[in-house]
Amino acid sequence: MDLHGDYLIIGSGIAALRAAASLGGAGDVLILTKGGRREGNTGYAQGGIAAAMGADDSPARHLADTMAAGDGLCNERAVAVLVEEGPRYVRELIDWGAEFDRAADGSPALAIEGAHSVRRVLHARDATGREIGRVLWTRVSPMSNVRVLEYARAVSVIVEDGRCVGVRFLQEDGGLAVARAPCTLLATGGAGQVYRETTNPPVATGDGVAVAYLAGAAIMDMEFVQFHPTALDVAGQPRFLLSEALRGEGARLVNADGEPFMLRYDPAGDLAPRDRVSRGIAREAQRTGKPVYLTLAHLHPAFVRERFPLISAACRQAGLDLATDRIPIGPAAHYVMGGVITDLDGRTTITGLLAAGEAACTGVHGANRLASNSLLEGLVFGARAGAAMRRWTEQPIDPVSLRGFDDGATHKKRGQPAFFANKGDGLAAAAVQDLMWRNVGLFRDADGLKAGNALAERLDDGESLAALAPQDWQAASLLTVGLLIARAALRREESRGGHFRLDFPERDDRRWRRRTMERRGE
Ligand SMILES: Cc1cc2nc3c(=O)[nH]c(=O)nc-3n(C[C@H](O)[C@H](O)[C@H](O)COP(=O)(O)OP(=O)(O)OC[C@H]3O[C@@H](n4cnc5c(N)ncnc54)[C@H](O)[C@@H]3O)c2cc1C
């Protein structure tokens, strides 16, 4: 099957849909999405979306908080766009029907989360992403120029004469097909599934980063992975996220003796940036040899159940009452700050290929993402990518040129696609996930990272994921992204943001106040 469109969008989360919303009446828009149309990280986002909309807030303040969380590596121009344009796009969502919780005076109720200096997080109870997805689908579904193909998994970017002309994708029946368009947006979301313990749903396997990398696009900041400190830790249950908004509303971290402990590890206590809380929890569990808990028992039970219905239900399924029980928690991979390098309009280093949302790396998060900034990133940069695509047909846009990097070259190697060349038995995704969790996780050192880098032996000849059997494809994508993370983490001999090296525990601005990129063949 060969499909054609004027605009090709891969994914159906916040970034993809906000881009599609910019393309009303513009030409044929084809959306390919890997699972059901609502599957993806957006639907799981709980705590909310940050925007400087409170009376005591300003874009400058939001910028300062974002830059501080990013630990010296944010791209300030991208952050300025995020915080200055954010309120406008959030207001637009409200105009389109988003039902965020409201304060008594009717204005949006604003929550506070870790490392925010003021209340600025809009939320729809604890299911904010689902509400935003609902509104965006309401907007995009009636657009007569938009076609959506579900269970269509992009497996490679097609580059002809240095220009992206579409993707190959696997259909639901396992057959391979091609979708062509003059411009393609990768909005494939996160890569949490690279790790054994993750808050991300099964579709979050980093496919956009994998296919862009294999096509020759430049990738950046992959060593920076955010581990969320509070995922439900009950044997046999999924690592359901217990949003930071719980701590924002007063929930406390305690050890098995019921003692608060975070001040032992960090002066900012329970609301320190996520990487520091995650490491504090891991160290306390190691120190005591017992589990660590989140407790809301000192808050009013009716408030807890009303404010957090989704989380209450997930705890109930695990046999726990969020309002009264101590809830066992532990860190889990949550967000990869790195991704496909883009400029402020979503352009990548390949002509005709754009990226937005979690798959992209604009540099807004630097070494660590400020809570609730990622929905905002998907919204703002999805809209900007959509607008750029719309302009694209009127005036062709060159690929982004990054200082110090040449642009456009794809570094293709010829030869047979051979991911599992001579390896006989293929590759289990679980093996990659386990290795990444043990060696490229919260605490890293050279020995462990070298084991992670051994993944390269299995990846040497990979030309395209498209030639693999469907059951192998997922593992190959995880392998590609895992290797990009492990390689970048081994390279960076310091600790910063989400990247912590036991053998280099200090931040080293002299050597490492810079971002690292990787392009295939370089
Ligand atoms: C449990 C959880 C809670 C979170 N809470 C918050 C929060 O409160 N606030 C906040 O700001 N952020 C939060 N985040 C992060 C935020 O949800 C994501 O960063 C954001 O939704 C990403 O949007 P996206 O459009 O880039 O990707 P997604 O929403 O993940 O969408 C990606 C889409 O691409 C599709 N796809 C993937 N691979 C392929 C492929 N090969 N071919 C075709 N389609 C493909 C997927 O099926 C999906 O439709 C949370 C994340 C999780 C997991």
The ligand as an ORCA input file, in Angstrom:
! r2SCAN-3c Opt
* xyz 0 1
  C       2.394      8.767     33.763
  C       2.827     10.070     33.157
  C       2.448     11.267     33.759
  C       2.861     12.485     33.218
  N       2.435     13.661     33.805
  C       2.753     14.835     33.212
  C       2.231     16.057     33.709
  O       1.473     16.091     34.684
  N       2.592     17.211     33.085
  C       3.427     17.239     31.999
  O       3.713     18.320     31.478
  N       3.908     16.083     31.495
  C       3.588     14.890     32.068
  N       4.068     13.730     31.535
  C       4.860     13.803     30.296
  C       3.931     14.140     29.117
  O       2.756     13.373     29.236
  C       4.581     13.848     27.793
  O       5.876     14.398     27.744
  C       3.772     14.413     26.632
  O       2.435     14.020     26.734
  C       4.381     13.948     25.326
  O       3.534     14.290     24.280
  P       3.930     13.856     22.806
  O       2.832     14.354     21.926
  O       5.304     14.259     22.508
  O       3.959     12.259     22.865
  P       2.820     11.154     23.257
  O       1.671     11.741     23.944
  O       3.531     10.042     23.938
  O       2.363     10.679     21.840
  C       3.197      9.921     21.015
  C       2.365      9.295     19.943
  O       3.182      8.683     18.976
  C       2.721      7.373     18.716
  N       3.860      6.600     18.244
  C       4.966      6.201     18.915
  N       5.796      5.524     18.112
  C       5.215      5.495     16.895
  C       5.558      4.926     15.646
  N       6.691      4.241     15.472
  N       4.709      5.061     14.602
  C       3.525      5.718     14.746
  N       3.145      6.280     15.915
  C       3.983      6.176     16.964
  C       2.149      6.918     20.025
  O       1.276      5.843     19.857
  C       1.444      8.207     20.455
  O       0.222      8.365     19.787
  C       3.668     12.500     32.061
  C       4.037     11.310     31.447
  C       3.619     10.105     31.995
  C       4.021      8.828     31.325
*
